[in-house]
Amino acid sequence: MSEGFAIELYLDPALENQVLKAWNVLARRQITTHLIEMESRPHITLFSAPFLEPSKLESLLRTFASKHDPLSLSFSSVGTFPNNSDNLLFLAPTPSLSLLQFQSHLCDAIRKEGLEIADDFAFNSWIPYCSVAHHVPKNRMPEAFSLLRELKLPVSGYATDIALVQFSPVRELFSFVLGNNVDS
């Protein structure tokens, strides 16, 4: 199992519950429980690195969160990445300039702290998504995809918090509410 750190964008409770419904449908059908087992939380990954010093990012994320309001999100499609060995399925947000700029500005701030930005998170390369299934057996991918297509999309809400997590299993190190100077 991989290990590392990620900066994640958390969803408002109503939108998070919509994603959890998808996780639970796949678990009840015994297709995958990986995200539940690793104690993940529905999110969009903004940045990830195998190694970093969390203390370098705490004040950066606190300040960044205080300067950004919650982001409007609408998950409008189901997708997968070609040639992905994890057999990942996800909900994709409708692209928005505000989401793309949010992630780009975050990476600029991280780069100023001396951290390298991996190609997957670089400007013009990052693809926002919210995982709903990892490690789906290859022969069950069509069934899982079909079940997810039955979701009543789009589902809309807000990204409300930003967090630094360590994985795996997932352990939140700290999080901050967007547009608020108070720690969560």
N, C-alpha and C positions, 0 to 999 in steps of 0.2 A: 504494500500500500504506500502511496506517495506521501511525502511529508513536505511541509512548507508553511507559508503564510499567504493570506489573501486579504485584500480590502474589498468588502462586500457592501452592496447597497441593499438595505432591507426594505420590505414592502409594508404598506399600512395593513392593519389586521384583516380587513375584508378581502383585500387582494391576496394576502398571504394565505387565507383560508381557501381561496379558489385554487391556488397551486397545491395546497395540501390535499384537497379533494382528488386531484390527479394522482398524487403519490399514493393515496389510499386505495384508489381504484386499481392501480397496478399491483399493490400489495395484496389486496383481496383476491385478485386473479392469479396470485403467486408468480407474477412475471418478474418483479424486482422489489426489494425492500432496501436496497443499498443506501439511498439517501437518508432513510429513517434510521437505519442501523449506525451510520456514521455520525448521527446526531446533528445533521445539517439543518439549516433553516432556509426557506425559500429566499432567494437573493439573485442579484446580478453581480458577477465578479467584475470589479473595475481594474484590479491589478493583482498579480501574484508573483511570488518569488520563493525560491527554495530556502533562502537564508536572508534574514535581516534582523536588525536590532529594534524591537518594538518601541523602546523608549524614544528612538529617533522620530517615530511617526505620531506619537500621542499628541503632542502639542500641534503638530501640523494638521492632523485630522480634526482636532477640536476647533482650531481657527477656520479651517476650510468649511466645516459643517456650519459654523455660525454665520458664514458669509453667503450661504446658499439655501434657498427655500426648497421645500419638498418639490420633487419633480413629478409631473403628470406622466403616467405610463398607461399603455394599452397593449396587452398581449393579444396579438391578432392572428398568429399563425403557429403551427407546430412544425418543428424541424429536426434535422440531424445533420451531422457533419460527415462528408464522404471520407471513407478510409479511416474512420475513428475506431480504434481498437477497444474503446470503452463502451461501444454501442450505446451512445448517449442520445437521448431524446430531450427536446427542450421546447419551451414556449418563447417565441420571439416577440419583443416589443416592436410596435410600429416605430420606425426610425423617427427621431426628432432631433432638431438642432440642439435643443437644450440638453438632452441626454449626452449627445456626442461631445458637446463643449464641456459639460461637467466632467466627463472622464478625461478629456484632453487636458483641461486645466489642472485636474488632480495629478496626472502624470507629469506635467510641467513642474508642479510643486515638489513631487517626489524626486524628480531628476535634480532639482536644486539642492536636495538633501544628500546628493552623491550616490543615489541608488540608480542602478541600470534598469531601463524599461525593456522587457522582453518584446520581441517582434509581435507576438500575439496581442499586446496591449498598446502598441505604437499607433500614432495618429494614422488614419487611413487603413489600418489593419484590424483594429478591434471590432469584434462582432458581439453586440450585447445579446445575452440570452439568459433564461432562467431554467435551470435543469429540472426536469421532472422524472427522468429515469437514467440511471447509470448501470452499466454491466447487464444489459438486457441480453439474455441468450439469443444468439443470432437467429435461431429458428422461431423465436417469439417476437422479433422486431415487427413483422407485419401486424400481428395481433395488437401489440402495444400501440403502434402508430394509429391503428384503426380506432382503438378505444379513446385515444387522445383527440382524434378528429371529431369525436362525438361531444366534446366539451362545447359549451355554448360560448364561442368566441365572437367578438372580442370581450375580454374582461379588463376592466379599467380601474385605476386607483392611483396611488401615489407611492413613490419611494420616499421614505420618511427618516431613515437613519443610515449612518455610515459606520462600519465596524471593521476592526482588525481581528482576524481569526487565525488560529493556528490549526493545522490539520495533519493527520487524521488520527483519531476522530476529531471532529470539529470542536474547538474550544474558543469561545469569544474572549479576547483579551481586553477590549474596551470598545464602546460604541458611543456615538454622539447623535443627537437629534438634529436634523437639518433645520437651519434658521433659528437655532436656539443656543444660548451660551451655557445651558445647564447640562451637566453630564447625565447620561441615562444609566 
